[in-house]
């Protein structure tokens, strides 16, 4: 077999390579994988051993395995793994806590605290699920779903009727 100068022989193909998902940065015309679409798009994972400080916004799902000190805005779901620690504030639709959370937490929907979970601070929630062994300390308030769904003008009208 003869090769041109500087030409490389072809690499052997592995049949498993044909079934690999597309790489990040794949052409924009590539269809997203069904798994990525089902998980809600924009996801940020702070891995074990990582420390992050600041503000996070426009994230559909934040998964904390490391340590974050943040203000979380425009986020749908926060998940704190057993190794994770969150210090700061956030308002989300759902929260699942298996690690440590310290600060202001507003959950419009369900707050789930697992057996290894620890939540401390000002906590507002729509509904709560506390697994045996999970701990919550601080000020707890149940959010009034009807008031949250009402328009701001409706509250003013109700107040004027009462007065």
MDAnalysis code that builds the backbone (N, CA, C; Angstrom):
import MDAnalysis as mda
import numpy as np

u = mda.Universe.empty(489, n_residues=163, atom_resindex=np.repeat(np.arange(163), 3), trajectory=True)
u.add_TopologyAttr("name", ["N", "CA", "C"] * 163)
u.add_TopologyAttr("resid", np.arange(1, 164))
u.add_TopologyAttr("resname", ["UNK", "UNK", "UNK", "UNK", "UNK", "UNK", "UNK", "UNK", "UNK", "UNK", "UNK", "UNK", "UNK", "UNK", "UNK", "UNK", "UNK", "UNK", "UNK", "UNK", "UNK", "UNK", "UNK", "UNK", "UNK", "UNK", "UNK", "UNK", "UNK", "UNK", "UNK", "UNK", "UNK", "UNK", "UNK", "UNK", "UNK", "UNK", "UNK", "UNK", "UNK", "UNK", "UNK", "UNK", "UNK", "UNK", "UNK", "UNK", "UNK", "UNK", "UNK", "UNK", "UNK", "UNK", "UNK", "UNK", "UNK", "UNK", "UNK", "UNK", "UNK", "UNK", "UNK", "UNK", "UNK", "UNK", "UNK", "UNK", "UNK", "UNK", "UNK", "UNK", "UNK", "UNK", "UNK", "UNK", "UNK", "UNK", "UNK", "UNK", "UNK", "UNK", "UNK", "UNK", "UNK", "UNK", "UNK", "UNK", "UNK", "UNK", "UNK", "UNK", "UNK", "UNK", "UNK", "UNK", "UNK", "UNK", "UNK", "UNK", "UNK", "UNK", "UNK", "UNK", "UNK", "UNK", "UNK", "UNK", "UNK", "UNK", "UNK", "UNK", "UNK", "UNK", "UNK", "UNK", "UNK", "UNK", "UNK", "UNK", "UNK", "UNK", "UNK", "UNK", "UNK", "UNK", "UNK", "UNK", "UNK", "UNK", "UNK", "UNK", "UNK", "UNK", "UNK", "UNK", "UNK", "UNK", "UNK", "UNK", "UNK", "UNK", "UNK", "UNK", "UNK", "UNK", "UNK", "UNK", "UNK", "UNK", "UNK", "UNK", "UNK", "UNK", "UNK", "UNK", "UNK", "UNK", "UNK", "UNK", "UNK", "UNK", "UNK"])
u.atoms.positions = np.array([
    [0.840, -1.161, 0.000],
    [0.000, 0.000, 0.000],
    [0.893, 1.234, 0.000],
    [0.585, 2.209, -0.829],
    [1.357, 3.430, -0.918],
    [0.548, 4.604, -0.412],
    [1.214, 5.497, 0.311],
    [0.571, 6.698, 0.829],
    [1.280, 7.913, 0.278],
    [0.496, 8.947, 0.089],
    [1.097, 10.211, -0.305],
    [1.852, 10.769, 0.890],
    [2.798, 11.625, 0.612],
    [3.545, 12.233, 1.691],
    [2.581, 13.030, 2.570],
    [2.732, 12.923, 3.893],
    [1.912, 13.571, 4.913],
    [0.488, 13.034, 4.975],
    [0.156, 12.041, 4.197],
    [-1.183, 11.460, 4.282],
    [-1.194, 10.432, 5.401],
    [-2.327, 10.326, 6.070],
    [-2.445, 9.368, 7.168],
    [-3.291, 8.195, 6.712],
    [-2.952, 7.010, 7.192],
    [-3.809, 5.870, 6.856],
    [-5.145, 6.027, 7.567],
    [-6.208, 5.483, 7.028],
    [-7.513, 5.612, 7.679],
    [-7.501, 4.907, 9.038],
    [-8.218, 5.502, 10.002],
    [-8.317, 4.900, 11.328],
    [-9.302, 3.747, 11.284],
    [-9.057, 2.705, 12.073],
    [-10.020, 1.605, 12.106],
    [-11.334, 2.092, 12.714],
    [-12.462, 1.659, 12.187],
    [-13.779, 2.076, 12.685],
    [-14.251, 1.098, 13.737],
    [-14.947, 1.634, 14.673],
    [-15.537, 0.843, 15.732],
    [-17.044, 0.894, 15.518],
    [-17.698, -0.228, 15.489],
    [-19.137, -0.258, 15.231],
    [-19.910, 0.534, 16.273],
    [-19.411, 0.605, 17.496],
    [-20.096, 1.344, 18.561],
    [-20.097, 2.842, 18.281],
    [-19.125, 3.338, 17.497],
    [-19.063, 4.760, 17.189],
    [-20.291, 5.231, 16.422],
    [-20.888, 4.355, 15.665],
    [-22.049, 4.725, 14.871],
    [-23.256, 5.052, 15.749],
    [-23.277, 4.576, 16.996],
    [-24.416, 4.787, 17.886],
    [-24.165, 5.873, 18.926],
    [-23.088, 6.644, 18.801],
    [-22.790, 7.688, 19.770],
    [-23.706, 8.884, 19.561],
    [-24.108, 9.584, 20.671],
    [-24.925, 10.789, 20.498],
    [-24.085, 11.888, 19.881],
    [-24.721, 12.901, 19.282],
    [-23.962, 13.986, 18.670],
    [-23.145, 14.726, 19.721],
    [-21.994, 15.230, 19.313],
    [-21.127, 15.973, 20.217],
    [-21.697, 17.349, 20.463],
    [-21.310, 17.951, 21.622],
    [-21.704, 19.334, 21.874],
    [-21.104, 20.176, 20.767],
    [-21.843, 21.145, 20.339],
    [-21.361, 21.986, 19.248],
    [-21.652, 21.367, 17.897],
    [-22.544, 20.373, 17.872],
    [-22.923, 19.758, 16.607],
    [-23.592, 20.815, 15.739],
    [-23.647, 20.606, 14.435],
    [-24.257, 21.593, 13.554],
    [-25.653, 21.972, 14.022],
    [-26.020, 23.235, 13.805],
    [-27.298, 23.728, 14.301],
    [-28.479, 22.987, 13.695],
    [-28.322, 22.368, 12.559],
    [-29.403, 21.618, 11.938],
    [-29.639, 20.274, 12.602],
    [-28.718, 19.841, 13.487],
    [-28.874, 18.548, 14.140],
    [-30.030, 18.602, 15.117],
    [-30.838, 17.551, 15.144],
    [-31.983, 17.498, 16.054],
    [-31.509, 17.204, 17.465],
    [-32.112, 17.852, 18.489],
    [-31.718, 17.564, 19.862],
    [-32.134, 16.152, 20.237],
    [-31.380, 15.548, 21.135],
    [-31.712, 14.186, 21.558],
    [-33.006, 14.215, 22.354],
    [-33.789, 13.136, 22.336],
    [-35.048, 13.105, 23.087],
    [-34.814, 13.314, 24.583],
    [-33.701, 12.833, 25.105],
    [-33.402, 12.984, 26.528],
    [-33.221, 14.451, 26.878],
    [-32.471, 15.195, 26.069],
    [-32.240, 16.611, 26.337],
    [-33.549, 17.390, 26.292],
    [-34.415, 17.076, 25.348],
    [-35.686, 17.778, 25.241],
    [-36.570, 17.482, 26.443],
    [-36.578, 16.243, 26.926],
    [-37.408, 15.857, 28.058],
    [-36.918, 16.481, 29.359],
    [-35.633, 16.778, 29.463],
    [-35.086, 17.331, 30.698],
    [-35.276, 18.838, 30.783],
    [-35.827, 19.468, 29.796],
    [-36.177, 20.864, 29.907],
    [-35.152, 21.845, 29.397],
    [-34.250, 21.432, 28.564],
    [-33.374, 22.392, 27.911],
    [-32.190, 22.860, 28.718],
    [-32.203, 24.123, 29.125],
    [-31.046, 24.773, 29.731],
    [-30.799, 24.244, 31.141],
    [-29.720, 23.483, 31.288],
    [-29.405, 22.836, 32.557],
    [-27.973, 23.174, 32.942],
    [-27.793, 23.536, 34.210],
    [-26.465, 23.831, 34.730],
    [-26.166, 22.853, 35.855],
    [-25.028, 22.156, 35.730],
    [-24.592, 21.222, 36.761],
    [-23.311, 21.767, 37.372],
    [-23.333, 21.980, 38.693],
    [-22.136, 22.390, 39.423],
    [-21.628, 21.123, 40.088],
    [-20.555, 20.551, 39.547],
    [-20.051, 19.252, 39.981],
    [-19.354, 19.283, 41.335],
    [-19.120, 18.083, 41.867],
    [-18.418, 17.948, 43.143],
    [-17.062, 18.623, 43.066],
    [-16.702, 19.298, 44.150],
    [-15.411, 19.973, 44.205],
    [-15.402, 21.347, 43.551],
    [-16.510, 21.749, 42.930],
    [-16.606, 23.053, 42.278],
    [-17.246, 24.041, 43.246],
    [-16.703, 25.264, 43.304],
    [-17.272, 26.362, 44.098],
    [-17.673, 27.463, 43.135],
    [-18.898, 27.961, 43.297],
    [-19.427, 28.976, 42.402],
    [-20.088, 30.069, 43.226],
    [-19.751, 31.341, 42.939],
    [-20.364, 32.492, 43.607],
    [-20.916, 33.427, 42.553],
    [-22.056, 34.067, 42.867],
    [-22.583, 35.071, 41.953],
    [-24.069, 34.973, 41.761],
    [-24.505, 35.219, 40.521],
    [-25.913, 35.196, 40.164],
    [-26.104, 34.281, 38.969],
    [-27.126, 33.454, 39.045],
    [-27.455, 32.551, 37.940],
    [-28.862, 32.912, 37.478],
    [-29.028, 33.094, 36.169],
    [-30.360, 33.413, 35.650],
    [-30.597, 32.667, 34.347],
    [-31.882, 32.565, 34.008],
    [-32.317, 31.931, 32.760],
    [-31.813, 30.503, 32.625],
    [-31.940, 29.750, 33.686],
    [-31.535, 28.344, 33.704],
    [-32.790, 27.535, 34.037],
    [-33.126, 26.548, 33.221],
    [-34.318, 25.749, 33.506],
    [-34.119, 24.870, 34.737],
    [-32.923, 24.317, 34.868],
    [-32.668, 23.381, 35.966],
    [-31.240, 23.549, 36.464],
    [-31.096, 23.770, 37.768],
    [-29.784, 23.853, 38.397],
    [-29.595, 22.612, 39.246],
    [-28.490, 21.895, 39.011],
    [-28.150, 20.702, 39.794],
    [-26.855, 21.011, 40.526],
    [-26.893, 20.930, 41.857],
    [-25.741, 21.286, 42.681],
    [-25.171, 20.035, 43.335],
    [-23.938, 19.715, 42.949],
    [-23.186, 18.628, 43.581],
    [-22.018, 19.201, 44.371],
    [-21.648, 20.443, 44.070],
    [-20.547, 21.138, 44.730],
    [-21.076, 22.167, 45.709],
    [-20.464, 23.357, 45.705],
    [-20.808, 24.414, 46.655],
    [-21.125, 25.689, 45.872],
    [-22.331, 26.236, 46.077],
    [-22.695, 27.488, 45.417],
    [-23.150, 28.516, 46.441],
    [-22.757, 29.761, 46.208],
    [-23.245, 30.909, 46.971],
    [-23.801, 31.860, 45.933],
    [-25.119, 31.765, 45.694],
    [-25.703, 32.483, 44.560],
    [-27.093, 33.029, 44.855],
    [-27.481, 33.937, 43.987],
    [-28.863, 34.359, 43.853],
    [-29.338, 33.722, 42.560],
    [-30.422, 32.993, 42.639],
    [-30.923, 32.239, 41.496],
    [-32.187, 32.908, 40.978],
    [-32.182, 33.334, 39.706],
    [-33.318, 34.015, 39.082],
    [-33.767, 33.257, 37.845],
    [-35.053, 33.350, 37.560],
    [-35.621, 32.767, 36.329],
    [-35.241, 31.306, 36.156],
    [-35.376, 30.528, 37.203],
    [-35.043, 29.104, 37.165],
    [-36.277, 28.305, 37.562],
    [-36.523, 27.229, 36.859],
    [-37.707, 26.416, 37.104],
    [-37.492, 25.409, 38.233],
    [-36.334, 24.737, 38.248],
    [-36.096, 23.657, 39.202],
    [-34.686, 23.737, 39.765],
    [-34.557, 23.475, 41.067],
    [-33.245, 23.352, 41.684],
    [-33.180, 21.978, 42.355],
    [-32.050, 21.313, 42.165],
    [-31.833, 19.993, 42.768],
    [-30.477, 20.017, 43.454],
    [-30.482, 19.757, 44.752],
    [-29.246, 19.747, 45.507],
    [-28.966, 18.300, 45.914],
    [-27.896, 17.768, 45.355],
    [-27.498, 16.383, 45.600],
    [-26.915, 16.249, 47.014],
    [-26.737, 15.026, 47.542],
    [-26.220, 14.841, 48.900],
    [-24.895, 15.550, 49.162],
    [-24.032, 15.652, 48.172],
    [-22.748, 16.329, 48.342],
    [-22.847, 17.834, 48.135],
    [-24.027, 18.323, 47.728],
    [-24.198, 19.725, 47.367],
    [-24.524, 20.630, 48.537],
    [-24.093, 21.889, 48.395],
    [-24.389, 22.917, 49.394],
    [-24.760, 24.196, 48.659],
    [-25.917, 24.750, 49.009],
    [-26.427, 25.976, 48.399],
    [-26.578, 27.009, 49.494],
    [-25.985, 28.182, 49.309],
    [-26.155, 29.310, 50.216],
    [-26.624, 30.479, 49.358],
    [-27.750, 31.073, 49.719],
    [-28.236, 32.198, 48.935],
    [-29.740, 32.276, 48.931],
    [-30.290, 32.634, 47.772],
    [-31.740, 32.761, 47.659],
    [-32.193, 32.324, 46.276],
    [-33.416, 31.806, 46.241],
    [-33.994, 31.457, 44.948],
    [-35.505, 31.360, 45.051],
    [-36.143, 31.537, 43.894],
    [-37.578, 31.311, 43.743],
    [-37.734, 30.398, 42.539],
    [-38.283, 29.200, 42.779],
    [-38.377, 28.187, 41.740],
    [-39.755, 27.527, 41.772],
    [-40.028, 26.761, 40.743],
    [-41.270, 25.999, 40.683],
    [-41.172, 24.741, 41.557],
    [-40.026, 24.051, 41.490],
    [-39.813, 22.818, 42.254],
    [-38.411, 22.814, 42.832],
    [-38.275, 22.194, 44.018],
    [-36.953, 22.036, 44.624],
    [-36.861, 20.653, 45.230],
    [-35.726, 20.015, 45.000],
    [-35.459, 18.684, 45.540],
    [-34.131, 18.772, 46.282],
    [-34.190, 18.615, 47.608],
    [-33.023, 18.837, 48.452],
    [-32.582, 17.526, 49.097],
    [-31.379, 17.095, 48.755],
    [-30.755, 15.932, 49.393],
    [-29.491, 16.365, 50.120],
    [-29.027, 17.584, 49.853],
    [-27.833, 18.140, 50.480],
    [-28.217, 19.231, 51.454],
    [-27.509, 20.351, 51.409],
    [-27.704, 21.436, 52.362],
    [-28.131, 22.718, 51.639],
    [-29.181, 23.366, 52.151],
    [-29.659, 24.645, 51.623],
    [-29.743, 25.624, 52.783],
    [-29.132, 26.815, 52.618],
    [-29.187, 27.869, 53.630],
    [-29.575, 29.166, 52.945],
    [-30.673, 29.780, 53.412],
    [-31.066, 31.069, 52.844],
    [-32.549, 31.172, 52.625],
    [-32.933, 32.075, 51.721],
    [-34.334, 32.294, 51.385],
    [-34.712, 31.362, 50.238],
    [-35.774, 30.596, 50.457],
    [-36.216, 29.630, 49.449],
    [-37.714, 29.776, 49.249],
    [-38.106, 30.084, 48.015],
    [-39.519, 30.143, 47.658],
    [-39.761, 29.113, 46.575],
    [-40.647, 28.164, 46.880],
    [-40.987, 27.107, 45.935],
    [-42.480, 27.233, 45.643],
    [-42.805, 27.601, 44.408],
    [-44.199, 27.797, 44.040],
    [-44.974, 26.478, 44.040],
    [-44.318, 25.406, 43.715],
    [-44.944, 24.082, 43.684],
    [-44.491, 23.237, 44.856],
    [-43.817, 22.112, 44.538],
    [-43.435, 21.136, 45.557],
    [-41.986, 21.276, 45.997],
    [-41.812, 21.293, 47.326],
    [-40.497, 21.233, 47.954],
    [-40.341, 19.831, 48.506],
    [-39.332, 19.101, 48.029],
    [-39.044, 17.748, 48.517],
    [-37.725, 17.766, 49.258],
    [-37.755, 17.349, 50.527],
    [-36.546, 17.270, 51.335],
    [-36.334, 15.788, 51.652],
    [-35.239, 15.242, 51.147],
    [-34.939, 13.830, 51.337],
    [-34.266, 13.587, 52.681],
    [-34.047, 12.333, 53.029],
    [-33.516, 11.955, 54.338],
    [-32.195, 12.643, 54.657],
    [-31.350, 12.838, 53.674],
    [-30.051, 13.486, 53.899],
    [-30.126, 14.999, 53.742],
    [-31.303, 15.533, 53.431],
    [-31.475, 16.959, 53.167],
    [-31.569, 17.802, 54.420],
    [-30.997, 19.015, 54.347],
    [-31.035, 19.988, 55.434],
    [-31.382, 21.345, 54.830],
    [-32.471, 21.964, 55.289],
    [-32.900, 23.257, 54.786],
    [-33.010, 24.214, 55.966],
    [-32.357, 25.362, 55.857],
    [-32.363, 26.366, 56.915],
    [-32.632, 27.729, 56.305],
    [-33.557, 28.495, 56.905],
    [-33.801, 29.848, 56.432],
    [-35.267, 30.195, 56.388],
    [-35.609, 31.137, 55.519],
    [-36.991, 31.547, 55.281],
    [-37.515, 30.725, 54.119],
    [-38.461, 29.855, 54.406],
    [-38.907, 28.885, 53.412],
    [-40.400, 29.087, 53.135],
    [-40.730, 29.328, 51.869],
    [-42.114, 29.464, 51.423],
    [-42.341, 28.362, 50.393],
    [-43.459, 27.665, 50.494],
    [-43.689, 26.539, 49.584],
    [-45.171, 26.379, 49.292],
    [-45.464, 25.773, 48.145],
    [-46.833, 25.443, 47.776],
    [-47.267, 24.158, 48.445],
    [-46.411, 23.151, 48.373],
    [-46.624, 21.884, 49.084],
    [-45.263, 21.337, 49.467],
    [-45.253, 20.477, 50.475],
    [-43.978, 19.997, 50.990],
    [-44.013, 18.486, 51.157],
    [-42.874, 17.876, 50.892],
    [-42.684, 16.444, 51.088],
    [-41.392, 16.293, 51.887],
    [-41.521, 15.812, 53.118],
    [-40.370, 15.666, 54.000],
    [-40.163, 14.186, 54.291],
    [-39.042, 13.670, 53.822],
    [-38.704, 12.263, 54.033],
    [-38.170, 12.087, 55.454],
    [-38.404, 10.930, 56.027],
    [-37.921, 10.639, 57.383],
    [-36.408, 10.871, 57.441],
    [-35.970, 11.686, 58.406],
    [-34.555, 12.018, 58.549],
    [-34.197, 13.381, 57.993],
    [-35.002, 13.905, 57.084],
    [-34.768, 15.234, 56.528],
    [-35.036, 16.288, 57.592],
    [-34.328, 17.422, 57.498],
    [-34.474, 18.468, 58.520],
    [-34.767, 19.824, 57.889],
    [-35.673, 20.559, 58.549],
    [-36.003, 21.910, 58.135],
    [-35.983, 22.783, 59.380],
    [-35.291, 23.931, 59.305],
    [-35.246, 24.868, 60.420],
    [-35.392, 26.280, 59.880],
    [-36.136, 27.102, 60.585],
    [-36.313, 28.481, 60.160],
    [-37.770, 28.854, 60.148],
    [-38.106, 29.818, 59.332],
    [-39.477, 30.280, 59.222],
    [-40.135, 29.610, 58.022],
    [-41.219, 28.886, 58.277],
    [-41.936, 28.179, 57.216],
    [-43.268, 28.857, 56.945],
    [-43.581, 29.038, 55.674],
    [-44.879, 29.597, 55.285],
    [-45.401, 28.837, 54.079],
    [-46.685, 28.516, 54.127],
    [-47.334, 27.895, 52.984],
    [-47.822, 29.005, 52.077],
    [-47.488, 28.907, 50.797],
    [-47.937, 29.910, 49.825],
    [-49.402, 29.694, 49.524],
    [-50.161, 30.775, 49.473],
    [-51.563, 30.724, 49.107],
    [-51.643, 30.680, 47.584],
    [-51.976, 29.541, 47.042],
    [-51.983, 29.379, 45.582],
    [-52.992, 30.301, 44.904],
    [-54.135, 30.544, 45.517],
    [-55.137, 31.401, 44.872],
    [-54.650, 32.847, 44.810],
    [-53.955, 33.314, 45.850],
    [-53.430, 34.684, 45.835],
    [-52.295, 34.818, 44.837],
    [-51.462, 33.769, 44.720],
    [-50.336, 33.807, 43.780],
    [-50.838, 33.820, 42.338],
    [-51.962, 33.163, 42.088],
    [-52.492, 33.087, 40.729],
    [-53.303, 34.330, 40.367],
    [-53.767, 35.063, 41.382],
    [-54.594, 36.246, 41.122],
    [-53.757, 37.376, 40.550],
    [-54.407, 38.257, 39.817],
    [-53.724, 39.424, 39.255],
    [-53.483, 40.437, 40.362],
    [-52.399, 41.247, 40.281],
    [-52.125, 42.251, 41.304],
    [-53.284, 43.210, 41.528],
    [-54.011, 43.612, 40.504],
    [-55.150, 44.511, 40.639],
    [-56.296, 43.893, 41.429],
    [-56.448, 42.558, 41.335],
    [-57.508, 41.848, 42.052],
    [-57.319, 41.998, 43.550],
    [-56.092, 41.953, 44.032],
    [-55.822, 42.075, 45.459],
    [-56.211, 43.450, 45.955],
    [-55.948, 44.490, 45.177],
    [-56.312, 45.850, 45.549],
    [-57.832, 45.988, 45.609],
    [-58.557, 45.371, 44.670],
    [-60.019, 45.432, 44.666],
    [-60.579, 44.718, 45.877],
    [-60.005, 43.546, 46.240],
    [-60.478, 42.820, 47.421],
    [-60.235, 43.630, 48.680],
    [-59.069, 44.296, 48.757],
    [-58.742, 45.101, 49.932],
    [-59.718, 46.272, 50.068],
    [-60.104, 46.901, 48.951],
    [-61.013, 48.044, 49.026],
    [-62.413, 47.595, 49.430],
    [-62.828, 46.380, 49.061],
    [-64.138, 45.856, 49.450],
    [-64.176, 45.574, 50.932],
    [-63.064, 45.121, 51.516],
    [-62.999, 44.788, 52.932],
    [-63.034, 46.062, 53.770],
    [-62.400, 47.137, 53.291],
    [-62.284, 48.378, 54.068],
    [-63.553, 49.140, 54.177],
])
